[in-house]
Amino acid sequence: MTDLDVIETLAEHLPFAPRVRPYTPKVDHHKPSWILTVQRRDDLFWLVTKICPLLSARRREAATLLVSNFTNPPTLPSPSWPYTLSDPAGAAWAAGLVEGEGWIGPPYLEVTSTDLDVLERLAQLAGGGSITAAKRGKENHRPAHRWQLYRKGLLLPFLDAIRPWMLSRRTIAVDRLVSVRVPGLEPGVP
């Protein structure tokens, strides 16, 4: 994660004290990053069982493999997705995705990910939006997809639901997007 404020906010809300440290990328053109490390087995199990229902299929598989390496691993919750934007977990999940992978600016919101199922879940949560293939930076990069949300009828309620979960930098971008008069986002345009 390249945003230290996101890592620090997560660390503040955990019921244990994780280790936060800088990570120097192996490739010069990559940004410096931060790593949050969970050191105790019980803390790891607690965290994995809490986040497992929110994970994509690929990440859930990785979490299952991780805990299976321990003696007496926890039973992970089912991968059901019962959340909506009115649920704190659903809104917080969407806000976290926008914080980490999103771009907010007139006239739309955009999230790019290599996990198509994550973007499909985000589109379902928001009530729409379009998902397209993203341009590959380099041949060795994994294929990515881009979700965009334009329509005021969907965009403004979505932003309103995730705003309380956003950090200050993104909250400013949300407020700026909501206040800008853009064709297609005027009052009365669905």
N, C-alpha and C positions, 0 to 999 in steps of 0.2 A: 504494500500500500504506500503510495507516495504522499498521502495527506496525513501529516502527523496529528492534526486536530481530530481527525476521525478515530485514529488509534487511541489517542488520549481519552476521548469521550467514551469509547468502548471500555477501556481499562477502568475508568471511574465508575462504571455501572455494573461491573462484575463483583460477585460476592467474595472474591479472592483477589490476591495481588499478582497479576501477571507481570512478566518481564517485558519491557518495551526497549528495543535497541535498534540502532541504525543498521541498514543493510547496504553494502556497497555493491552496485550491480557489476556483473562480470563483463558487460559490454559498455564501452564508453558513452555511447549515445543514449543509454537508458538513464532515467532520472534516479537520484538517490531515493531509497525507500526505507520503510520502517517495518519491523516485525514485532508482533505481539506473541510471546511464548507462554504457554501454560505449562507449569513445571510439575505439578502434583497430579498423580493418576486420578484421584477422586475429582479434582477440579476439571480435568480433561473430560471425564465421563459426564459430569454435570453439564458442561458446556455443549458437548456433542449431542446429548439427549434433548437439550433445549432448542438447538438450531436445526436439528435433523429434519423436522417437518417443513422447514423453509428452504431446504437445499434443492438444487437441480439434481437430476438423475446421476450425472457424472460425479458431482461433488458428494452426493449421498453414498455412492459406491466407494469413494475414497475414504469417507468417514467410517463406513462399515469395515473396510480393510484395516484402518488405523486401530480401531478398538478391538478387532479380532486378534491382534497381536498380544493382547494382555490376557492374563489368567482371569477368569470370571468376568468377561466383558458385559456391559449393560445390554439390555434388550432395547434396541432403538425404536422410537415411535414410528408408526406407519407413515408412509409418505403422502398422507392425505393433505389436501389443500382446502381447508374450510374457510379461509380468510376472505374478507372483503375490505374495501377502503374504510368502512366504518369500524372495523376491528383494529385496535391498536397494533396488533402483530402484523396485519396486512399493510397498514399505512407505514409502519416503521420499516418493514421489509422493502417496500417500494421506495421509500426515502433513502434507505441505505444503498439501493441499487443506483438511484439517480446521483447520490453523493459520489459513489465510487466510479461509475461508468457513464455518467450522463453529461449532457450539455444543455444548458438552458439559455435561450436567447430568442429574440423576436424572429420569426413568428411562431416558434414551436419548441417542443422539448424532444430531446433525442437521447437514446441509450444504445450503446454498442456492446455486443457480447459475442463470445464464441459459443455460448450455450443457447441454442435456439429455444429449448424448452423454457428457459428463464424469461426470454422475451415474449414467448407465447403466454406465459403466466402473467407477465406484466400487462400485456394487452388485454387479457381477460379481466384483470383487476381494474384497469382503467376504463373498460367498456369499449375499447377499440384502439385505433391507431393502425399504422401500416408497418409491416416488417418486410425489409428488403435485404438483399445481399450487400454487404459492405465491401468496399474496395480493399483488396489485400495490399498491405504495405510492401511485403516482400514475398517471394515464392515460398520460403520456408515458414511463413506465418500461417497459423491455423485459419481456416475460413471463419469469417465473422458475419454477424447480421446486425442490422440497425432497425430499431423501433422508433417511429416518430409519431408524435401526437400533435395535431394542428387545431382541430375544431374546438371552438370556444365552449360548446356544449359539453365536451368531454375534458378539455384541457383545464379549464378553470376549476371545476369540482375536484379534479385529480390534484392540482397544485394546492388547493385549499386543504385537502385531506393529508397531504404529506408535509406541508409547511411546518407544522409543530415539531416534526422529527428532524428537520434539516438543521445543519450548522449555519453559523452566521454568514459565511461567504455565499453559500447557495441560497439562503433566505433572501439576501439582497438581490440575487439574480431572479428569483421567483417574483419578488415584488416589482422588479423592473419589467419583467415580461408581462405581468398582469396590468401594469399601468400604461404600457405602450399602446397607442392606437394603431393597429395594423389592419389592413383590409382583410376581411374575413373574421376578425376578432372583435368587431364593434358590437355594442349591445344589440340584441335582437337577431344576431346572425347565429344560426344553430351550429 
